[in-house]
Amino acid sequence: MKNIVFIYLLLSSAFMMGQTISGKITTENGDEIPYANVYLKKTKIGTSSDENGFYELNKIPKDSYTLIISSIGYKTKSIKITITNDQKITRNITLLEDNSLDEIVVSGTLRPVSKTNSPVPVEVYSETFFKRNPTPSVFESLQNVNGVRPQLNCNVCNTGDIHINGLEGPYTFVLIDGMPIVSGLSTVYGLTGIPQALIERVEIVKGPASTLYGSEAVGGIINIITKKATNAPILSTDVMSTSWGEVNTDISMSYKVSEKVQGLLGVNYFNFQNRIDKNNDNFTDLTLQNRISIFNKINIERKSNKVFTIAGRYMYEDRWGGEMDWEREFRGGNQIYGESIYTNRWETFGTYELPTSENISFQFSANGHYQDSFYGDTSYDAEQLIGFGQLVYSKQVGEKHDLLLGAAYRYTYYDDNTFATLNESGLENNPSIIHLPGVFAQDEISLSERKKLLLGVRWDHNSLHGNIFTPRVNYKWNSKDNSNIFRLSLGNGFRVANVFTEDHAALTGARTVEFDGELEPETSWNANLNYVKKINTENSFITIDASAFYTYFSNRILPDYETDPNKIIYANLDGFSVSKGISLNTDITFTNGLTINAGATLMDVSITEDNIETRQILTESFSGVWSISYTFNNNLSIDYTGNVYGPMRLPVLGDRDPRDPNSPWFSIQNIQLTKKIGDSWEVYGGVKNLLNFTPPANSINGANNPFDVGIDTEQNPELAFDPAYMFASNQGIRAFIGFRYTLF
């Protein structure tokens, strides 16, 4: 009897130890997939495949299970398995590649390539990202991108630019569908009025890209990729309004002209006509605006399947800010202060692949910018025309070399009514005309299966400043499973400044503009080290993206507000400037519907002149962003977004200026609820600026006397009118509500 009991307990023990599942995980081609996640759903039993793709799960009780196999870059697979008394089950598994997890990018190398394979670090932000904090323009939406800050440059007219890693807007190159929208105002008007329903994604490259995109791409590029007419919804509408009285409307539609010609039409209309003065300085807190933008893109199908697209955009804007009782009749006068800006802007761009056996394409863009404006009684009328065209030849040479050759030409015409376009005698108007032909070459070398080297060089000839040479080197290494990626970038940048299209403070008339000598072009050298870590767990997908950057400037052109409080003095820096720092991004997607995106940048942007180092004005030393989203089962989602900025130096009118020379720590936070109704409708609403942060009420100095009547500003500069003390919007807490309708 004792022997029978012993045998029974032994058999029971063996049964309780459970069974085993093992096998090998491979690709369609039979290559092993190391470090894939393998687990039984709704249990704690799981493992990872070894470096040869083998896996083994032990101690599995008798039952029915779902076996889950996942790996970065491959489609997750589910297999039903029933465990019986068999001692061991063998399951060899094949995973299919999943390109949807790895976006295709074009900004880093001028050719489509997966984000993982790109030797240049490219950040990608989809339309979903922008819907988490809906805004009237892409310009404002970028406030939640790590290391990118929309900077407002004027308390009165609210114009601004985009800062990337502490570098001002003129260092940022804006493109639409890879074509340059080149001008000093491009980071404002190039990112304003584009119907967001048309945007497929936005690609951002931080650091010089001058080798491919020309001399202005010093700080980085922002490339807005619009949808293709063939996969865009038939109709898409998005209407939003806020408790301040702002109304924004986006409408887009795809259409067919014929079987071979498809189009994409978009209209954006923004209107705000509510005079609000919550800080009681008798000036509008937010510029009144009336803006319309029309975008049209046409794709033409060809027998050869080669690309032919052409697009155009027109934007008109009427904006004004100023004293609360300002009317149109006071425009340009010295009775009641107002800043009134009429803007007409058109753009066209396209790509045509030549009907040859080789891969040759012609790309072009052109834009015209016309501005009729008054800043108080100071007039600024400007006209800018830019034409750009380039031929690009791409060829695979052998198994290791991916060659790209190009020739480009840019024509720039600029004229205004300031002394910037007068001839040397100062008596006759002399518009600026610049011819910029150039050639470039790039070779992407596959050193091995996991190592790539990108060598690039560009030569341009500026008709005013001579030859420009811009080289770059990029190196990428990735682990076998792409879970670890290192990138090293080294590059050179070159830029010619146009003060009056770039710096709003030069136009206000509050200070006299002065040039100290002939302005020479700026040059810069940049280094960037990037590391990406991907972690795939049973319940989440995690990406950690860390970068360290360093940019050294010589001949930099910076506005000097401090030598003389009554002047803005522009001169080449007699010394050097450095922008350096580190940034960290983390994206976590949980299988339960929770998504967390967070990032932080720590940086130091300094100017050294006469062996004295100072921090650059309007540059924060720390910034952080976050976006936390959760989707419920009933098609209801919640989004909590925000940013935080450290103190930055502000332009003040000398030691006796009553305003604080440094901004405080501040944070703008938003919350939104979105409800999907059926397949076509979405209703959303929430609160912006939850903490109700606004700049100090005395930000506009001398607001009670904007024309400096009876004041000797030479003796008492601290009493002068000055609206350039600006670091954040005056808009406080406000509610918003909107709806979207999409017809597929």
Buried (B, 14 or more C-beta within 10 A) or exposed (E): EEEEEEEEEEEEEEEEEBBBBBBBBBBEEEEBBBBBBBBBEEBEBBBBBBEEBBBEBEEBEEEEBEBBBBBBBBBBBEEEBEBEEEEEBEBEBBBEEBEEBBBBBBBBBBBEBBBBBBBBBBBBBEBEBBBBBBBBBBBBBBBBBBBBBBBBBBBBBBBBBBBBBBBBBBBBBBBBBBBBBBBBBBBBBBBBBBBBBBBBBBBBBBBBBBBBBBBBBBBBBBBBBBBBBEEBBEBBBBBBBBEBBBBBBBBBBBBEEEEEBBBBBBBBBBBBEBBBBBBEBBBBBBBBBBBBBBBBBBBBBEEEEBBBBBBBBBBBBBBBBBBEEBEEEBBBBEEBBBBBBBBBBBBBBBBBBBEEEEBBBBBBBBBBBBBBBBBBBBBBBBBBBBBBBBBBBBEEEEEBEBBBBBEBBBBBBBBBBBEBBEEEEEEEEBEBEBEBBBBBBBBBBBEEEBBBBBBBBBBBEBEEBEEBEBBBBBBBBBBBBBBBBBBBBBBBBBBBBBBBBBBBBBBBBBBEBBBEEEBBBBBBBBBBBBBBBBEBBBEBBBBBBBBEBBBBBBBBBBBBBBEBBBBBBBBBBEBBBBBBBEBBBBBBBBEEEBBBBBBBBBBBBBBBBEEEEEBBBBBBBBBBBBBBBBBEEEEEBBBBBBBBBBBBBBBBBBEEBEBBEEBBEBEBBBBBEBBBEEEBEBEBBBBBBBEEBBBBEBBBBBBEBBBBEEBEBEEBBBBBBBBBBBBBBBBBBBEBEBBBBBEE
